[in-house]
Amino acid sequence: MAFSGPVEPIDLEDDELARCLREADVPALLSTLVQLTGDLSLLPTGSAERGWLHQEQGGLSPAGQDAVRALALRVLSDLRDRGVPPDLSPPDPGLLHAVSSWLMGRDTSDLMPLLMEQVVPSGTDSGAPPWTLDATAAQDFRVVIVGAGPSGLLAARRLSQAGVPFVVYEKNADVGGTWLENVYPGCRVDVPSHLYTFASATRTDWPEHFCSQEELLGYFRQFAEEFGLYEHIRFRSEVTAARWDEQRREWALEVRTGRGPVRDRARAVVTAVGQLNRPRLPDIPGRDLFAGPAFHSSRWDASVDFTSKRVAVIGTGASAFQFVPEIAGTARELLVFQRTPPWMRPSPDYGKPLSEGALWLFRHVPHYAMWYRFVLAAPGLQGSPWVVDPAYPVSERAVSEENERVRAALVQAMRAQLSDAPELLARVIPGYPVGAKRVVRDNGRWFATLKRDDVTLVTDPITEIDAGGLRTADGTRYPADVIVYATGFRADRFLESMSVTGRGGADLHKSWNGDARAYLGMSVPGFPNFFCLYGPNTNLVGQGNSILFFSECAVTYLMDALRNLSGPGRSCMEVRRDVHDHYNAWIDEATRERAWGWTSVRTWYVNEHGRSPQNWPFSALEYWRRTRAVDPGDYLMD
């Protein structure tokens, strides 16, 4: 594993090079050729070629694809034969605008500031803070980060670059957060690997299109190692309480460690504890009476041998989609209890390795990895099919014409897989709009597993659990030896593991009352110098991009906040109540116009108050725009 550095020389003869080019993503390859040659006339014209967002290889005809590959062979052979190092500087604004507009099928003038930051050669760190803390100020300016998952590691990296003293408290024994904790069979990311990286630390040697938990954990370990972060992290140390000391204008923290309680103080606190790390167990009568092994998928018990066991899996969300096919065939019988079926997005590359040709292209073709990453990210910069169209006959079937088209395409893909098992169709096709619940990746294994003779899909609600099995509403009792709960997380219970006390003794959790809110997902009135990463309403829902992009946006804002806070004569900053409330009213209004805010289906996106404290209802671009810099007028500073 290695972070991307300079590309390696082209070392193949023409016939081998041609074979590798057959593995290329054609839109990314064509964009690369335009940059290498500076010839904008290479970009096709006409709408047919612009449908790449929804069509394989950009909707280019086979002849059109061959023409792009033939041109690439000529250009790359020439680079090889001349032995002249290619220009690896970022694309100039004119070329970037032309290529991105062609790729996205629209004028991208509004995206240019973002693209000039994100579409850069490997090894470029365009997000580095443009300031460093004065050595004198650093003597009494210290930051505590809670959590060494992806967001916490990025914040630590940026604080280190800015010369800000900091410490990271992590409850686990290593970095990685969710990628350290989730070790169930088949665990992998459902965002393309090349997109699930920090822009400043990309990789070109990901072995799979959607990499496994082990690969991702290795990535974050390497990130911490390469940037010297381990020395700042205190492992097996859980922050249990944070209290604002008004007299000293700083936070007092209590930390539980294996060596006993520790107290600490900091000018600012940054929480990076994630949303999906506190298991949610279903409230089923008799749950504690079960005599066999029973555990949540995120607390996988590797000591349990499924061989010859009757295994009951409760839940059919993202984790079940990954581990159920893995344990089927090992268990004597597998019972899958489904409350609500998920929508499934066809993803034939899910779980598949990248070809040797594709890996060679990433390592050897200048700019190809950069444009490939942009091709993956671009859909997240567009609108989404989850938006309610009031002019459309909105129903639990669909919320817009586009949403109906997506629904029809997904149903068609599901029907094709179940032509030999039509009895399953009515039980697996959702009765709610696409986007109202999390859409899962479908590589064909889920339905293949449900069709096995030793697998039973149960859709009647579970009414009770006893020592040896489960009973459903129709009166059927299902004997079981093992229960695995794939029932999600307490995603709406932000910072549940720690108490936070702000100005005047205000209790954060009492203030939220189970309905967390924050300005930009980061700042809460009454809690100065306190910032959340992956906080309320920052869960990205849509096509393309990843939560790591949101982490980058939030950390950019955090660093600018700390720059303001470290200025002379300033000891605290607190978001204004009116700013916070106006922002959250804007979020709530938009949420009501999204599939998950409109539907009546039960979804973890919506809490007991009927509100979504998790999801960001707009595009990734909108969050990027709002987190470029702090507006001092949004805060009370003194």
C-alpha positions in Angstrom: 0.0 0.0 0.0 1.3 3.5 -0.9 -0.1 6.9 -1.1 0.0 8.2 -4.7 3.2 9.9 -5.7 4.8 10.7 -9.1 3.6 8.4 -11.9 5.9 5.7 -12.9 7.5 5.6 -16.4 5.5 4.0 -19.2 7.3 0.6 -19.6 5.2 -1.4 -21.9 5.4 -2.2 -25.6 2.5 -1.2 -27.8 0.7 -4.5 -27.8 0.8 -4.7 -24.0 -0.1 -1.0 -23.7 -3.1 -1.6 -25.9 -4.3 -4.4 -23.7 -4.2 -2.2 -20.6 -6.1 0.5 -22.4 -9.0 -1.9 -22.9 -9.4 -1.8 -19.1 -9.7 2.0 -19.0 -12.6 4.1 -18.0 -13.2 5.9 -21.3 -14.5 9.3 -20.0 -11.5 9.5 -17.6 -9.1 8.4 -20.3 -10.4 11.0 -22.8 -10.1 13.7 -20.2 -6.6 12.6 -19.5 -5.7 12.8 -23.2 -7.1 16.3 -23.5 -4.9 17.4 -20.6 -1.8 15.7 -22.0 -2.3 17.2 -25.5 -4.0 20.4 -24.6 -6.4 19.7 -27.5 -9.9 20.6 -26.5 -11.3 19.5 -29.9 -10.9 15.9 -28.8 -14.0 16.3 -26.7 -17.1 14.9 -28.6 -20.0 17.2 -29.2 -23.7 16.4 -29.1 -25.9 15.2 -26.2 -25.4 11.4 -26.8 -21.9 11.5 -25.6 -22.8 13.5 -22.5 -24.9 10.8 -20.8 -21.9 9.2 -19.0 -23.6 9.7 -15.6 -26.2 7.1 -16.5 -24.5 5.0 -19.2 -21.6 2.7 -19.3 -18.4 4.2 -20.8 -20.1 7.6 -21.1 -22.6 6.4 -23.7 -19.9 6.3 -26.3 -20.4 3.8 -29.1 -18.0 0.8 -29.3 -16.4 2.6 -32.3 -16.1 5.8 -30.3 -14.5 4.0 -27.4 -12.0 2.3 -29.7 -11.1 5.7 -31.2 -10.3 7.0 -27.8 -8.1 4.0 -27.0 -6.3 4.3 -30.3 -5.6 7.9 -29.7 -4.4 7.1 -26.2 -2.0 4.4 -27.6 -0.5 7.0 -29.9 -0.1 9.7 -27.2 1.3 7.3 -24.5 3.6 5.6 -27.0 5.0 9.0 -27.9 5.5 9.9 -24.3 7.4 6.6 -23.8 9.6 7.0 -26.9 10.5 10.6 -26.3 11.3 9.9 -22.6 10.3 13.4 -21.7 8.7 13.7 -18.3 5.0 14.8 -18.7 3.8 18.0 -17.2 2.2 17.0 -13.9 0.9 20.4 -13.0 -2.9 20.9 -12.3 -5.1 21.6 -15.4 -5.3 25.2 -16.2 -8.8 26.8 -15.5 -9.8 26.9 -19.2 -9.1 23.2 -19.8 -10.6 22.2 -16.4 -13.8 24.1 -17.3 -14.1 22.6 -20.7 -13.4 19.0 -19.7 -15.6 19.1 -16.6 -18.5 20.7 -18.5 -18.3 17.9 -21.1 -18.1 15.3 -18.4 -21.1 16.7 -16.4 -23.1 17.7 -19.4 -23.6 21.3 -18.2 -21.6 24.5 -17.7 -19.5 24.0 -14.6 -18.6 27.7 -14.1 -20.3 27.5 -10.7 -18.1 24.6 -9.7 -14.8 26.0 -10.7 -13.5 27.0 -7.2 -14.3 23.5 -5.9 -12.8 21.8 -9.0 -9.6 23.8 -8.8 -9.2 22.5 -5.2 -10.2 18.9 -5.9 -9.0 18.1 -9.4 -5.3 18.2 -8.7 -2.4 15.7 -9.3 -1.7 13.0 -6.8 0.4 14.1 -3.9 -1.0 17.7 -4.0 -2.4 18.9 -0.6 -4.7 21.8 -1.6 -6.4 21.6 1.8 -3.4 22.4 4.0 -4.2 25.3 6.3 -2.8 28.6 5.0 -1.7 29.7 8.4 0.4 28.6 11.4 0.0 29.4 15.0 2.4 31.9 16.5 4.8 30.2 18.8 3.9 32.5 21.6 0.2 31.9 21.2 0.8 28.1 21.1 1.9 28.2 24.8 -1.7 28.4 26.0 -3.6 27.2 23.0 -4.4 23.5 23.1 -7.0 21.4 21.3 -8.5 18.0 22.3 -9.8 15.7 19.6 -12.2 13.0 20.7 -11.9 10.0 18.4 -9.2 8.7 16.0 -11.5 7.6 13.2 -11.2 9.2 9.7 -12.4 12.6 10.7 -10.3 12.8 13.8 -7.2 11.7 11.9 -7.7 14.4 9.3 -8.3 17.1 12.0 -5.1 15.9 13.7 -3.2 16.2 10.4 -4.4 19.7 9.9 -3.6 20.8 13.4 -0.2 19.4 13.1 0.4 21.4 9.9 -0.7 24.6 11.6 1.5 24.0 14.6 -1.4 23.8 17.0 -0.8 21.7 20.1 -3.3 18.9 20.4 -4.0 15.4 21.8 -6.4 12.8 20.5 -8.3 10.5 22.9 -9.4 7.2 21.4 -11.4 4.6 23.2 -10.1 1.8 21.1 -6.6 0.3 20.8 -5.9 1.6 17.3 -7.0 4.2 14.8 -9.8 3.6 12.2 -13.1 4.1 14.0 -15.8 2.1 12.2 -13.2 0.3 10.1 -11.5 -1.0 13.2 -14.8 -2.0 15.0 -16.7 -3.7 12.1 -15.0 -7.0 11.3 -18.0 -9.1 10.2 -17.5 -11.4 7.2 -17.7 -9.5 3.9 -17.4 -6.0 5.5 -16.4 -3.5 2.8 -17.0 0.1 1.8 -20.0 0.8 -0.5 -18.3 3.9 -2.0 -15.7 3.3 -4.8 -12.3 2.8 -3.2 -10.7 5.6 -5.2 -13.3 8.0 -3.9 -13.1 6.9 -0.3 -9.8 8.6 0.3 -8.7 12.0 1.4 -7.9 14.2 -1.6 -4.5 14.9 0.0 -3.6 11.2 0.4 -5.0 9.3 -2.6 -4.0 5.8 -3.5 -3.5 4.3 -6.9 -3.1 0.7 -5.8 -6.5 -0.1 -4.3 -6.9 -3.9 -5.2 -10.7 -3.8 -5.5 -13.3 -1.5 -6.8 -14.9 -1.4 -3.4 -12.3 -2.4 -0.9 -12.6 -4.6 2.2 -12.5 -3.5 5.8 -8.9 -4.8 6.1 -7.7 -2.6 3.3 -9.4 0.5 4.6 -8.1 0.0 8.1 -4.6 -0.3 6.6 -5.2 3.0 4.7 -6.0 4.9 7.9 -3.2 3.3 9.9 -0.8 4.4 7.1 -2.2 7.9 7.2 -1.6 8.1 10.9 1.9 6.6 10.6 3.0 8.7 7.6 2.0 12.0 9.2 3.3 11.3 12.7 -0.1 11.2 14.3 0.3 8.1 16.5 2.5 10.1 18.9 -0.4 12.4 19.6 -3.0 9.7 20.2 -3.9 8.3 23.7 -5.5 4.9 23.1 -7.9 3.1 25.3 -8.9 6.5 26.6 -12.5 7.5 26.5 -13.7 11.1 27.2 -16.7 10.7 29.5 -17.3 14.4 30.3 -16.5 17.9 29.1 -17.4 21.0 31.1 -16.9 24.6 30.1 -14.9 26.6 32.7 -16.2 30.1 32.3 -13.6 31.6 34.6 -10.6 30.0 32.8 -12.3 30.2 29.4 -11.5 26.6 28.5 -12.8 23.1 28.7 -12.2 20.7 31.5 -12.4 17.0 30.5 -12.6 13.7 32.3 -11.1 10.7 30.6 -11.5 7.1 31.5 -8.3 5.1 30.8 -7.0 1.6 31.7 -4.8 3.3 34.3 -7.6 5.1 36.0 -9.3 8.5 35.4 -7.4 11.3 33.9 -8.3 15.0 33.8 -7.3 17.4 31.0 -7.9 20.9 29.8 -8.1 22.5 26.4 -9.0 25.8 24.7 -11.1 23.9 22.2 -12.7 20.5 21.9 -13.3 18.7 18.6 -15.5 15.6 18.7 -15.0 13.1 15.9 -16.9 10.1 17.2 -19.1 9.3 14.2 -22.7 8.5 13.8 -22.7 4.8 13.2 -20.9 3.3 16.1 -23.5 2.7 18.9 -25.5 -0.5 18.1 -29.2 -0.4 18.2 -30.9 -3.6 19.4 -34.6 -4.2 18.7 -37.1 -4.0 21.5 -38.4 -7.5 21.2 -40.0 -9.2 24.2 -37.8 -12.0 25.5 -34.7 -10.8 23.8 -32.6 -11.4 26.8 -34.0 -14.9 27.3 -32.2 -16.4 24.3 -29.8 -19.1 25.5 -27.4 -19.3 22.5 -24.9 -16.8 21.2 -26.5 -13.5 20.2 -24.6 -10.4 19.1 -24.8 -7.3 16.9 -23.0 -7.4 13.5 -20.8 -4.5 14.6 -19.7 -6.5 17.6 -19.0 -9.7 15.7 -18.2 -12.7 17.8 -15.5 -14.6 15.8 -15.5 -17.4 18.4 -18.9 -18.5 17.2 -18.8 -21.4 14.8 -21.8 -21.4 12.5 -21.2 -24.9 11.2 -24.3 -27.0 11.5 -26.1 -24.2 13.3 -29.5 -22.7 12.7 -28.7 -19.0 12.5 -31.3 -16.2 12.6 -30.3 -12.8 11.2 -32.6 -10.0 12.2 -32.4 -7.1 9.7 -31.7 -6.7 6.0 -29.7 -3.5 5.8 -26.3 -2.7 4.5 -24.3 -5.0 6.9 -26.7 -8.0 6.4 -26.3 -7.6 2.6 -22.6 -8.1 3.2 -22.3 -10.9 5.7 -25.4 -13.0 4.9 -24.0 -14.3 1.6 -20.7 -15.0 3.4 -22.2 -17.3 6.1 -24.8 -19.0 3.9 -23.6 -22.5 3.2 -21.7 -22.7 6.5 -24.8 -22.6 8.6 -27.1 -25.6 8.5 -30.0 -23.2 8.1 -30.1 -19.5 7.7 -33.3 -17.5 8.7 -33.3 -13.9 7.4 -35.9 -11.8 9.1 -36.9 -8.7 7.1 -38.9 -5.8 8.3 -38.6 -3.6 5.2 -36.8 -4.5 2.0 -34.1 -2.2 0.8 -33.7 -0.7 -2.7 -30.8 -2.3 -4.4 -28.4 -0.5 -6.8 -26.9 -2.7 -9.5 -23.1 -2.8 -8.9 -21.5 -5.6 -10.8 -18.0 -4.5 -9.7 -18.9 -4.7 -6.0 -16.6 -7.2 -4.4 -14.5 -7.7 -7.5 -10.7 -7.0 -7.9 -9.4 -4.4 -10.2 -7.7 -5.8 -13.3 -4.0 -5.7 -13.7 -4.5 -3.5 -16.7 -6.5 -1.0 -14.7 -3.9 -1.0 -11.9 -1.2 -0.3 -14.4 -3.1 2.7 -15.8 -3.4 4.2 -12.4 0.3 3.9 -11.7 1.7 4.9 -15.1 -0.6 7.2 -17.0 -0.2 10.9 -16.0 -3.4 12.4 -14.7 -5.5 9.3 -15.3 -6.1 8.6 -11.5 -7.1 12.3 -11.0 -9.7 12.3 -13.7 -11.0 8.8 -12.7 -11.6 10.1 -9.2 -13.4 13.1 -10.6 -15.6 10.8 -12.7 -16.6 9.0 -9.6 -17.2 12.2 -7.6 -19.2 14.2 -10.1 -22.6 12.7 -9.5 -22.5 13.9 -5.9 -22.1 17.4 -7.2 -25.4 17.2 -9.2 -28.9 17.2 -7.9 -30.4 13.9 -6.5 -33.4 11.9 -7.5 -34.6 12.0 -3.9 -36.1 15.6 -4.1 -39.9 15.8 -4.0 -41.5 17.5 -7.0 -44.8 19.1 -5.9 -46.0 19.1 -9.5 -45.7 15.3 -9.6 -48.4 13.0 -8.1 -46.2 12.2 -5.1 -46.9 8.9 -3.5 -45.2 6.1 -1.6 -44.2 4.8 -5.0 -42.2 7.8 -6.1 -41.7 11.5 -5.3 -40.8 12.8 -8.8 -40.6 11.7 -12.4 -36.9 11.2 -12.0 -37.5 9.2 -8.9 -40.0 7.0 -10.7 -37.4 6.4 -13.5 -34.9 5.3 -11.0 -37.5 3.1 -9.3 -38.4 1.4 -12.6 -34.7 0.7 -13.5 -34.1 -0.9 -10.1 -37.3 -3.0 -10.3 -36.3 -4.2 -13.7 -32.9 -5.3 -12.4 -34.5 -7.1 -9.5 -37.0 -8.8 -11.7 -34.2 -10.0 -14.0 -32.5 -11.8 -11.1 -35.7 -13.4 -9.9 -37.1 -14.8 -13.1 -36.7 -18.2 -11.6 -38.1 -17.3 -8.2 -41.1 -15.0 -8.9 -42.6 -15.9 -5.5 -39.9 -13.6 -3.9 -40.7 -10.5 -5.9 -43.6 -9.2 -3.9 -41.6 -9.6 -0.7 -38.4 -7.9 -1.9 -39.6 -4.9 -4.0 -39.9 -1.9 -1.6 -43.2 0.0 -1.3 -41.6 3.3 -0.6 -39.7 5.9 -2.8 -36.1 5.3 -3.7 -34.0 7.3 -1.3 -36.3 7.1 1.7 -34.0 4.5 3.2 -30.4 3.6 2.5 -29.8 2.1 -0.9 -27.5 -0.9 -0.9 -25.1 -2.2 -3.5 -26.3 -5.2 -5.5 -23.8 -7.5 -7.2 -26.3 -10.4 -7.5 -25.2 -12.3 -4.4 -28.2 -11.3 -2.2 -30.9 -12.8 -4.3 -28.7 -15.8 -5.1 -28.5 -16.3 -1.4 -32.2 -16.0 -0.7 -32.9 -18.6 -3.4 -30.8 -21.2 -1.6 -32.6 -24.2 -0.2 -31.0 -23.7 3.2 -32.0 -20.0 3.4 -35.5 -18.7 4.4 -36.7 -15.2 4.1 -39.2 -14.3 6.8 -41.2 -11.2 6.4 -43.8 -11.6 9.3 -42.9 -9.4 12.2 -41.1 -11.0 15.2 -43.3 -10.9 18.3 -41.1 -12.6 20.8 -37.8 -14.4 21.4 -37.4 -17.3 23.8 -34.5 -19.5 24.9 -34.4 -21.5 21.7 -35.9 -19.4 19.0 -38.2 -16.7 17.6 -41.9 -16.4 17.1 -43.6 -14.3 14.4 -47.0 -12.6 14.2 -48.5 -15.5 12.2 -47.8 -17.8 15.1 -44.9 -19.6 13.5 -42.0 -20.5 15.8 -38.5 -20.6 14.3 -35.9 -22.6 16.3 -32.4 -21.0 16.3 -29.0 -21.7 17.8 -27.5 -18.2 17.0 -29.0 -14.8 16.6 -27.1 -12.0 14.7 -28.7 -8.5 14.9 -28.2 -6.5 11.8 -30.4 -3.8 13.2 -28.3 -0.6 12.6 -27.1 2.0 15.0 -28.4 4.7 17.4 -27.4 7.2 14.7 -29.6 10.0 16.2 -28.0 9.8 19.6 -25.0 12.1 19.0 -22.2 12.1 21.6 -24.2 9.7 23.7 -21.2 8.3 25.5 -20.1 11.6 27.0 -21.7 14.4 29.0 -21.2 17.9 27.8 -21.8 20.9 30.0 -21.7 24.4 28.5 -22.3 28.0 29.7 -24.3 28.3 32.8 -24.4 24.6 33.4 -26.3 23.9 30.2 -26.5 20.1 29.5 -26.0 19.4 25.8 -28.1 16.3 25.8 -31.0 17.9 27.7 -30.8 20.8 25.2 -31.0 18.4 22.3 -33.7 16.3 23.9 -33.0 13.4 21.5 -33.2 15.8 18.5 -29.6 17.0 17.8 -29.0 20.2 15.9 -25.9 22.2 15.1 -24.8 25.0 12.8 -23.1 23.4 9.8 -23.2 20.2 11.9 -20.4 21.7 14.0 -21.4 24.5 16.4 -24.1 24.7 19.2 -25.2 27.9 21.0 -24.1 27.9 24.6 -21.1 25.7 24.0 -18.2 27.9 23.0 -15.0 26.5 21.4 -16.8 23.1 20.9 -16.9 21.6 17.4 -18.4 18.4 16.0 -17.2 16.5 13.0 -19.7 14.3 11.3 -22.2 16.0 13.5 -26.0 16.6 13.0 -27.2 16.7 9.4 -23.9 15.9 7.8 -24.6 12.4 6.6 -24.3 12.5 2.8 -27.2 10.8 1.0 -27.0 10.5 -2.8 -25.0 9.3 -5.7 -21.3 9.7 -5.7 -18.8 11.3 -3.3 -18.1 10.1 0.2 -18.3 11.1 3.8 -14.5 11.8 3.7 -15.3 14.7 1.4 -17.6 16.1 4.1 -14.9 15.5 6.7 -12.5 17.6 4.5 -15.0 20.4 4.3 -15.7 20.4 8.0 -12.1 20.3 8.9 -11.4 23.3 6.6 -14.0 25.2 8.5 -12.7 24.0 11.8 -9.2 25.3 11.0 -10.5 28.7 10.0 -12.5 28.8 13.3 -9.4 28.0 15.2 -7.5 30.7 13.3 -10.1 33.2 14.4 -10.1 31.9 17.9 -6.3 32.1 18.2 -6.3 35.8 17.4 -5.1 38.4 19.9 -7.7 39.3 22.6 -9.9 36.3 21.8 -10.5 33.4 24.1 -13.9 32.0 22.9 -16.3 31.9 20.0 -19.9 30.7 20.2 -22.4 30.5 17.3 -25.2 33.0 17.6 -28.6 31.5 18.5 -30.4 33.2 15.6 -27.9 32.0 13.1 -28.1 28.5 14.4 -31.9 28.5 14.4 -32.3 30.0 11.0 -29.9 27.4 9.5 -31.7 24.5 11.1 -35.1 25.8 9.8 -33.5 25.8 6.4 -32.4 22.2 6.9 -35.8 21.1 8.1 -37.6 22.8 5.2 -35.5 21.0 2.7 -35.8 17.7 4.5 -39.6 17.8 4.2 -39.0 18.0 0.5 -36.8 14.9 0.4 -37.9 11.2 0.0 -36.9 10.3 3.6 -38.6 13.4 5.0 -41.9 12.9 3.1 -42.4 9.1 3.4 -44.2 7.3 6.1 -41.9 4.3 6.0 -39.8 3.6 9.1 -36.2 4.6 8.5 -33.2 5.4 10.7 -33.0 8.6 8.8 -35.9 9.9 10.9 -36.0 10.1 14.7 -38.8 9.7 17.2 -39.7 13.4 16.7 -40.4 12.9 13.0 -37.2 14.8 12.1 -34.0 13.8 10.4 -31.0 14.9 12.5 -28.6 12.8 10.4 -28.9 13.6 6.7 -27.7 16.5 4.7 -30.5 17.3 2.3 -28.5 19.2 -0.3 -25.7 18.5 -2.7 -22.1 18.0 -1.7 -21.3 21.2 -3.5 -23.6 23.2 -1.2 -21.8 21.9 2.0 -18.4 22.8 0.4 -19.6 26.3 -0.3 -20.8 26.9 3.2 -17.6 25.6 4.9 -14.9 27.5 3.0 -14.4 30.0 5.8 -15.9 31.3 9.0 -18.1 34.4 8.8 -17.1 36.1 12.1 -20.6 37.7 12.1 -22.1 34.2 12.8 -20.3 34.0 16.1 -20.1 35.8 19.4 -16.4 36.3 19.9 -14.5 37.7 22.9 
